[in-house]
Amino acid sequence: MKSAGTAHRLVRLVAWLVFAWGALVLLTLPVRRYDWMQQVDPSISAPPDAGSDNGALFMLLLLGVIVASQVAIMTLAKTGRERTCALVLALVAVALWASRFWR
């Protein structure tokens, strides 16, 4: 019985780490591939993307992983406070993604 509690604790820890890593990636990666060029030298005009939305697709998949990790926390949570925190963080991740990639 004790190993089941340890396993739940480990799953919750991994889920929190997945959220932290995913949120960091959502915040640090640019929306478009060549956005960093204008930050280095503002006189350079960034070339338009060739219509490839691979970055947005990757971020959408990452958002799915983040939300899934928070759902795992909600199902394994022992308190209502932890469930609420997981729900709020999932909604924050969705809002962060939408603010950067929703067109």
C-alpha positions as CSV (number, residue, x, y, z in Angstrom):
1,M,0.0,0.0,0.0
2,K,2.9,2.4,0.8
3,S,4.3,1.9,-2.7
4,A,1.0,3.1,-4.3
5,G,1.3,6.4,-2.3
6,T,4.9,6.8,-3.4
7,A,3.9,6.2,-7.0
8,H,1.2,8.8,-6.8
9,R,3.6,11.3,-5.3
10,L,6.1,10.6,-8.1
11,V,3.5,11.0,-10.8
12,R,2.4,14.3,-9.3
13,L,5.9,15.5,-9.1
14,V,6.6,14.6,-12.7
15,A,3.3,16.3,-13.7
16,W,4.4,19.5,-12.0
17,L,7.8,19.4,-13.6
18,V,6.2,18.8,-17.0
19,F,4.0,21.9,-16.5
20,A,7.0,24.0,-15.4
21,W,9.1,22.9,-18.4
22,G,6.2,23.3,-20.8
23,A,5.4,26.8,-19.5
24,L,9.0,27.8,-19.8
25,V,9.1,26.6,-23.4
26,L,5.9,28.4,-24.2
27,L,7.3,31.6,-22.8
28,T,10.8,31.4,-24.4
29,L,10.4,30.2,-27.9
30,P,9.4,32.8,-30.5
31,V,6.1,32.8,-32.2
32,R,7.7,32.9,-35.7
33,R,10.9,31.4,-36.7
34,Y,12.8,34.6,-37.6
35,D,11.6,36.9,-34.8
36,W,15.0,36.7,-33.1
37,M,16.7,38.4,-36.1
38,Q,14.9,41.7,-35.4
39,Q,15.9,41.5,-31.8
40,V,19.6,41.2,-32.7
41,D,19.5,43.9,-35.4
42,P,16.3,46.0,-35.8
43,S,17.4,47.3,-39.2
44,I,17.1,43.8,-40.7
45,S,13.6,43.0,-41.9
46,A,12.6,39.5,-41.0
47,P,11.8,37.3,-43.9
48,P,8.3,36.1,-44.0
49,D,7.7,32.5,-43.0
50,A,6.9,30.3,-46.0
51,G,3.5,29.5,-44.5
52,S,4.9,26.7,-42.3
53,D,3.1,26.6,-39.0
54,N,5.2,23.8,-37.6
55,G,6.0,26.0,-34.6
56,A,2.4,26.6,-33.8
57,L,1.6,22.9,-34.2
58,F,4.5,22.0,-31.8
59,M,3.2,24.5,-29.3
60,L,-0.3,23.1,-29.6
61,L,1.0,19.6,-28.9
62,L,3.0,21.0,-26.0
63,L,-0.2,22.6,-24.7
64,G,-1.9,19.2,-24.9
65,V,0.9,17.7,-22.8
66,I,0.7,20.5,-20.3
67,V,-3.1,20.2,-19.9
68,A,-2.8,16.4,-19.7
69,S,-0.3,16.7,-16.9
70,Q,-2.6,19.0,-15.0
71,V,-5.5,16.6,-15.5
72,A,-3.3,13.9,-14.0
73,I,-2.7,16.1,-11.0
74,M,-6.5,16.7,-10.7
75,T,-7.2,13.0,-10.7
76,L,-4.5,12.2,-8.2
77,A,-5.0,15.2,-5.9
78,K,-5.9,14.6,-2.3
79,T,-7.3,18.1,-1.6
80,G,-9.6,20.4,-3.4
81,R,-7.0,23.1,-3.2
82,E,-4.6,21.1,-5.3
83,R,-7.3,20.3,-7.8
84,T,-8.2,24.0,-8.1
85,C,-4.5,25.0,-8.5
86,A,-4.1,22.4,-11.3
87,L,-7.2,23.7,-13.0
88,V,-6.1,27.3,-12.8
89,L,-2.6,26.4,-14.1
90,A,-4.1,24.5,-17.0
91,L,-6.3,27.5,-17.9
92,V,-3.2,29.8,-17.6
93,A,-1.4,27.6,-20.0
94,V,-4.3,27.7,-22.5
95,A,-4.5,31.5,-22.1
96,L,-0.8,31.9,-22.6
97,W,-0.9,29.7,-25.8
98,A,-3.9,31.6,-27.1
99,S,-2.3,35.0,-26.5
100,R,0.7,34.0,-28.5
101,F,-0.6,31.8,-31.3
102,W,-4.3,32.5,-31.8
103,R,-4.8,34.3,-35.1
